[in-house]
Amino acid sequence: MEKRPFVTKEKLEEIVKEFPTPFHIYDEKGIRETTRKVRQAFAWNPGFKEYFAVKATPNPFVLKLLHEEGCGCDCSSLAELVMSEASGVTGKDVMFSSNMTPWEEYQKAMDMGAIINLDDFTHIDYLEEHCGLPETISCRFNPGGLFQMSNGIMDNPGDSKYGFTRDQLFEGMKILKERGVKHFGIHAFLASNTVTNEYYPQLAGVLFKLAVELVQETGIDLQFINLSGGVGIPYTPDQEPNDILAIGEGVHKVYDKILVPAGLGHVSIYTEMGRYMTGPYGALVTRAIHEKHIYKEYIGCDACAADLMRPAMYGAYHHITVMGKEDAPCDHRYDVAGSLCENNDKFAVDRWLPKIEMGDLLYIHDTGAHGHAMGYNYNGKPRHAEILLKEDGSAQLIRRAETLKDLFATFDFCDILK
Ligand SMILES: *Cc1c(COP(=O)(O)O)cnc(C)c1O
């Protein structure tokens, strides 16, 4: 599918007059429309809730917007819990899906009345010892082995650090019930960035069968099944986007086939999508400031991997549009690089693009999830601003750019910068 920016060149030219490049810009309209489609896809399940994975786009303005559309927050750290609470999302609207968790973080989640999703069998004792056990608890399942879909997409749960084994899950639920826990949920995250409508229905099949056996064997009151995240987006133009309505219908079929006949037709379905909710509705806007002709052709831009780690970290593809040249022939081959002293600081390698002039605005697609959030401060590069393009066409600064003062703030014992 052709990839087009959600903002026009004229609009961007207007925005950069007020907010200098580089910055991430998010599309309120796209995010809201997506939440509504997700709700529609799971409307057959009265208890359905999407707990947005805060780590994807940890910004209170984004969390509030999602909360207005009925989403909760999925947190995995103290900072994410605090940010959710500050954004007005608390209580059962918060799922705490963490791992290797320090007890102070469990305590904060308990204080907020969040639902705790335990990552490990040994955390039953750990949680009870430090914080006591809540009334409702969820456990994360790891089936081990390989998880494979018919289109060849595969992930390797047996090699991942998360979750309970099957035996631990049965044993753990019995123990939790004996120790007074009243309501239960189960959770699993088996494959990441799946661009296929099959993933959730297949995962649902695994979890629903497990749920029936768990209830039969342990007699727990199972209230929800959490399909977690992993629903992907098409980063490359040749990929077809997921159809969330088809995904919802796929889960519905499996629900009717497995849970309903087992008397579990009251169980709520939860999701913890991050990437799918915001990924396509964010972009990194940067300006071309250098061209360099050595053994290859380089374009240097004013953003760097501090703003977007995915290409450097995973070799991930992010599509680039040269603003105003959408229909120009892609007859120049470039490496598009940032300024870090690190050779993998490249947003694109051997990418065919239209001829780039100095000052051109580059629009790097699909940075709305795991984009700004994964940024870091190597070379002392400050992370840049986040802007929300509102439905009425105005642009709102929702996080200012970091300054050197922010970077040096932890030297609070000296006067390095006043
Ligand atoms: C990262 C994560 C998610 C979100 O994953 P996406 O691929 O962005 O949908 C959900 N739940 C947990 C526990 C996670 O760690």
The ligand as a MOL file (V3000), in Angstrom:
LIG
                    3D

  0  0  0     0  0            999 V3000
M  V30 BEGIN CTAB
M  V30 COUNTS 15 15 0 0 0
M  V30 BEGIN ATOM
M  V30 1 C 5.4070 -4.2240 24.7120 0
M  V30 2 C 4.2270 -4.8090 25.3610 0
M  V30 3 C 2.9420 -4.6110 24.8180 0
M  V30 4 C 2.6960 -3.8590 23.5480 0
M  V30 5 O 3.2660 -4.4490 22.4340 0
M  V30 6 P 2.9710 -3.9140 20.9610 0
M  V30 7 O 3.8120 -4.7830 20.1010 0
M  V30 8 O 3.3810 -2.4790 20.9270 0
M  V30 9 O 1.5200 -4.0670 20.7010 0
M  V30 10 C 1.8700 -5.1520 25.5120 0
M  V30 11 N 2.0350 -5.8420 26.6690 0
M  V30 12 C 3.2420 -6.0380 27.2080 0
M  V30 13 C 3.3510 -6.7850 28.4930 0
M  V30 14 C 4.3840 -5.5430 26.5800 0
M  V30 15 O 5.5860 -5.7670 27.1230 0
M  V30 END ATOM
M  V30 BEGIN BOND
M  V30 1 1 1 2
M  V30 2 1 2 3
M  V30 3 2 2 14
M  V30 4 1 3 4
M  V30 5 2 3 10
M  V30 6 1 4 5
M  V30 7 1 5 6
M  V30 8 2 6 7
M  V30 9 1 6 8
M  V30 10 1 6 9
M  V30 11 1 10 11
M  V30 12 2 11 12
M  V30 13 1 12 13
M  V30 14 1 12 14
M  V30 15 1 14 15
M  V30 END BOND
M  V30 END CTAB
M  END
